[in-house]
Amino acid sequence: MVVNSSFNLWRSLRGLPRDIWILAGATFINRAGTMVLPFLVLYLTRERGWTAARAGLGLAAYGIGAIVVAPIAGRLSDRVGPLPIMRGSLIGAGLLLLLFPLAVTFPAVLGLILVWALVSESFRPANLALIADIVPSEQRKPAFALIRLAINLGMSAGPAAAGFIVARSFHWIFIADAVTTILAGVILIVVPFDSAASARARAKREEHAEVRALHGAAILDDRRFLFFLAALFLTGAVFFQHEGALPLFLVQSLSLSPAFYGTLFTINTLMIVFMEVPLNTATAHWRHRSALSLGAFLFAAGSGIFAFAGGAPMVIAAIVVWTFGEMMLFPQASAYVADIAPPHRRGEYMGAYSLAFSISFAVAPWAGAVGFDQLGPRVLWLIVFAAGTVSAAMMLRVTTEGATTAAALA
């Protein structure tokens, strides 16, 4: 049954519009060059001589940029269309990456990281809007599956290659990342997209805007959703340690190479590519709370293993456990938000869902780097495990019941 369902999902990819395949190809190229962000904390500590706390502040600056730009990019996408935002984001982000080796002072690097985040992260809400514009509702599941597949295939190559490149020079990862980012932008500029989708999407947005004006602000009235976002923030705080504390732990505490850190991304993404769809098909009948709680706890358990890791084998075991948590939680979390959101506010709910992760990213890598520096790795990973366990317990209490007034009016 699982095999047949998975096969049907992959077979359904063949019916997707041409535009989705173009977007998937550009996404793969962009993600295959993702090298700078995963290695940013190592670049700042080893190449620029920053302390772990300062390097964490650099990641926090990126997270702040992501928080600020998400609603702005969403509104701009509604006004001018998603494609211009995506094209500008890719070309602009690629050019900014080329400036990084020229920035040497702390304020200059920090400011460049912030601007890079503002430009780069404007891609995300526009990309989600474009996918929704291109395909009808019955094709959105395979469309998002294809884009996620492109992301993970790309991520299986980029960070792993970066691990070997930085052995020669950190500067080359900025060039490689810039080239692939700009190339993805050029593809979206050169290859024509179906303009009819934009007209349909604009009509839908205008209709939904009228409904939102009638029913007021739903999110602040939806306590079950706010409770879920609080639990999600804690989960995000555990998840984003792979951008802050984890590379420091591997290189400084366990004396493992940056190449090994990059290889962990390959293990993670290949597991997702081959196992996520069958796993979620097999657990499709689970209640939201069960799958969310198990995913959050596996994140916590994987992080807890780091506290006792003395070498590569236990680190790999921890990543395997951690990846099972990712495969369980992320698809389930998106499905949960889609289920509880009023139809005319689904984009608004998804925006708040993304914002919770952006806030986690702004806080967690910096806090993890400071904790690593001040408390040591074992205490840090035990604290992360505790936070993840609390998140898992909170996820057990999420519910689809108790619709808000706005939802009832939908």
N, C-alpha and C positions, 0 to 999 in steps of 0.2 A: 504493500500500500504506500509506504513512504517512497519507495523507488519510483512507482508509477506517478505519484503526485509531483515528485521532483522533476521527473522526465517531462511531464505536462507543462510545468512552469518553464523549463528551458526551451521546450518546443514552441511555447507561446512567444518567445523572443522573435521568432521569424516573422511574426505579423506586425511588428512595431514599425512606425513610420521611419522613413529615411532620415529625418532630422534627428531622431533619437540616436541613431547609429553614428551620425556625424558628431553629436555632442559626446557620445561615449568615447569615440576615438580621440577627440580633443582632451577629454578628461583623463584618459589613460596616459597620453603624452605628458600632460601637466603633472600628474601624480608620479609618473616614472622618474621625473626630475626632482621630486620632493626630497631635498637634502638639508636645507639650511635650518628649518624649524626644529627637526629632531635633534640636530647637533648644535643648536644655538648655545645651550648652556656650556657645552664643552668648548666651543669657540671662544666664548666670553671669558671662561676661567683659564684656558690654556694659552690662547693666542693673545688675548688682551690683558691677562693677568688680574681679572676681577676676582673678588671673593665669591664664594658660593651664594652668599646673601645678595650681593650685587647682581650676579647672574640671574638669580630668581626674580629680582626686580625687573630685569630686562624682559623676562617672559611675562611678568605681570603687566608690563607696558603693552605687550602684544595683546593680552587678554582684554585690557581696557579699550584698546582700539577696536577689537571685535565687538565689544558691548556697545560702543558708541555708534558704530557704523551700521549695525544690523537694521534698526528701524529706518534709518535714513536711506539705505540702499533699497529697502522694501518699498518705500514711498516713491523713490525715483523710478523704480521698475514699473510701478503703476502708471507713472506719468509719461515716461519716454520709451518704455518697453524693456524687457530683461536683456535682450541681446546687446544693446549699446553699453549697458552697465558691465556685462561680462567681458566684452571686448576691451573696454577701458581698464577694467581691473587686471586682466592678464598682462596686457602690454605695459601698463604702469607698474605693476608689481615686479615684472621682469627687469625693467629699467632701474628700479630702486635697488634690486639685489646687486646690480653692478656697482653701486655706490658704497656698499658696505666696507670693502677693503680700504676705502679712502677715509672712512670715519674712524678717528683714533681716540678722541676724548670721550669721557663718560657722558656728558650731555649730548654730544653729537650722535653717539651710537644709540643712546636711549631714545632720542628724538627720531632717528631714522627707523628704529624698530616700530615706534608708534605710528609713523606715517605709512610704513610698509603694511602694518596691520590694517589701517583704515582702507588702503587701496586693495589689498589682497582679499580681505574678508567681505568686501562688498560683493564679491562673486557669489557667495553662498546663497543669500536670499533670492538673488536674481536667477540663479541656476534652478532652484526649486520651483520658482514661478514659471520658468520656461518649460520645464518638464510637464507641469500641470497644463500649460497652454497647448503643448504639442499633441498630447494623447488624451483620448476620452477616458472617463472614470474607470471603465472596465479594463483598460490597458495600463493603468498606472502602476499596478503591482509589478508586472514584468518589466516596465520601463524603469522603475526605481531599482529593481533587482539588477538590471543591466548596468546602470550607472554605478551602483555599489560594487559590482563585479569589476568594472573598469578601474574604480578607485583602488580596490584591494590588489588587483594585478599590478597596477603601477607602483603601489606602496611596497609590494614584495621585492621590487627591484631598486627603487631610488635610495632608501636609507641603507640598504646592504651595500650598494656601490659606493655610497658616500663614506662608509666605514673604511673602505680601502683607499679612497681618494685622499682623505684627511691624513693618512699616513705619510703622504708626500707634501701636501699643502692644503690648509683650510680654504685658501682663496679659490681653489678650483671648484669647490662645491657651490660657491656663489655664481660662478660662471655657468656651470652645468645647469643649476636650477633656473637661472635667468634665461638661458637659451631655450629650454623646454617650455617654460612659462610663456615666453614671447611666441614660440612656435604654435602653441595651443591657441593663443589669441589670433595669430595670423590665419589659422584654419577657420576660426569662427568669422573672420572678416572676408576671406576669399570665397568660401563655400556658401552658396545662397541657401537661405532657410525659407520655409513656407510662410508667407506673410498673412495668409488667411487666419492662422491660429491667433495672431495678435489681435485681430479685430474681434474674434469670438471671446478672447480673454478679457478685453477691455469692456465689453458689454456685461460680462459676468461681474466684473469688479464694480461697475457702476450700480448694478442691481443689488449687490451685497452691501455697498456703501449706504444705500437707502435703508436697508433693513437694520444695519448697525445703528444708524441715526435714530431709528424708532425705539430700539430696545436698550440703548445705553451700554455701559461698560459691564460685560459679563464676567470677566476673569476675576476681578476683585470680589465678586459675589460668590464665586465658585470655590468654597472652602476645600472640597475634596481635591480640586486641581492644585490649589496652593499648597496643600499638605504633600501632594505628590511632588511638586517642584522642590519643596524643602528636602525630601528624601533624595531626589535626583541630584540636588546640589552636593550632598554628602557623597553620593556615588561618583559624581564628577571629580570631587576632591581626591578620591582614591584613584580614579582612572588617570588623571593628568599627572600623577607622579612619574609616569614614563617620560615626561618632558622635562622634569626638574631633578628630583632626587635619584631616579634610577640610573641615568648615565654617570652621575657622580659616584654613586655606590659601586657600580661595576668597575669603573676605571680607577678610582682612588682607594676604595676599600678592598676590592677583590683583585686588583691589578690585572683586570681583563682588558683587552684591546678595544678601541672604538669600532674596529671591524666586527668584533663579537656582538657589540651593542646593535650594530646595523643588521646583523644576521637574525637577531631576535624579531625584528620587524618582518623578515621573510617568513619565519616560522609562524608568526601571528597571522599574517595576511594569507598565507597558503592554507592554513587551517580554515580561515573564514571562507575562502573561495570554494573549497571542496566540501565543507561540512555544514556551513550555516543554513543553507536551504533545506537539506534533509533533516537537520536538527529541529528547525522551526516547523517543518511539516509534521514531524512526529509529535511535537508538543502543541500543535495548533488548538487542540481541545482543552488545554489547561486554562484555568482561570488566570486572569491578569495578575492577580496578587501572588499566585504561586510562582509563576515564571519570573516576575520582577524580583521577588525576594530571593529566589535561588540564584539569579544572575548577579544580584548585588552581593550575595554572600560569597560566590565564587571569586568575584573581584577581591573581596576582603581576604579570603583564604590564600589566593595567589600572592597578595602583598605580604601576608603573614609569613609565608615560606621564606621570603627574602630575609627576614630577621634571623634565620638559622642557616642561610646559604653560605657555604664556604668555598664554592667554586662553580664552574660552568654547569655541571649536571643538575644541581638543585635550582639554579637560576632558570634553566630550560624547563624543568618541571613546574616551577612557579608560573612561567609564561603560558604553559599549556593550560593550567587551571584557570589562570586569569583570562585567557582567550575564550574558554568555554563560557565564562561569565559575560564577556562582551557579546558573544553570539546569542546568548539567551536574552540579555537585558535590552540591548539597543533596538532590535526589531520589535520586541514586545512593548517597549516604552512608546515607540511611534504609533503602534496599533492602539494602545490604550488612549493616547491623546486623541487620535482620530475617532475613537468610539465615544468618548465623553464630550467632545466638542460639538456645539450646535453647528449645523451645516453651514450657516451663513457666517460663522466665526472661526472656521477651521484654520484659516491662515493665521488669524490672530493668536489662536492657541498654539499653533506650531511655532510661531514667532517667540512666544513666551517660553516654550520648551527649549528652543535653541538658545535663548537668552540665559537660561539657567546654566547651560553648559559653558557659555562664554564667561559668566561670572566665576564659575569653578576654575576655568582656565586662568582667569586674572589673578586668582588667589592661591590656588593649590601649588603650582610649580614654585612660586616664591616662598610659600610657607614650608614646602618640603625641603627646599634648598637651605633655608634658615634652620629648620629642624635638624637636617643632616649636619650642618656646621656646628650647631650649639649642643645638640643632644646625642649625636652619634647615630650610626645607621640602625642599630638594633632597636633602640628606643623609638626612633622615628617609625620604623616599619610596624612595631607593635601598636603605636598610636593610629597609624593608617588602618591597621586591621580592626581596631576598635571602632573607628569611624565607619568603616564599611559594614561592620556587624550591626551598628545602630541603624544604618540605612536599610539593611535587609529586614530588620524588625519593623521599621516604618512601612516598607513596601508591603508587608503582610496585611496592613490596615487600609490600603488603598481600595477604593470601591467605585463601581460604575453607578451606584444608586444615589438618590438624592439630587436629582436634576435641579439646576438653578432656574429661576424665573425666566431668564433669557433663553435657556435651553428649552424650557417647556413651550416657549412661544415660537420656537423654530419650526 
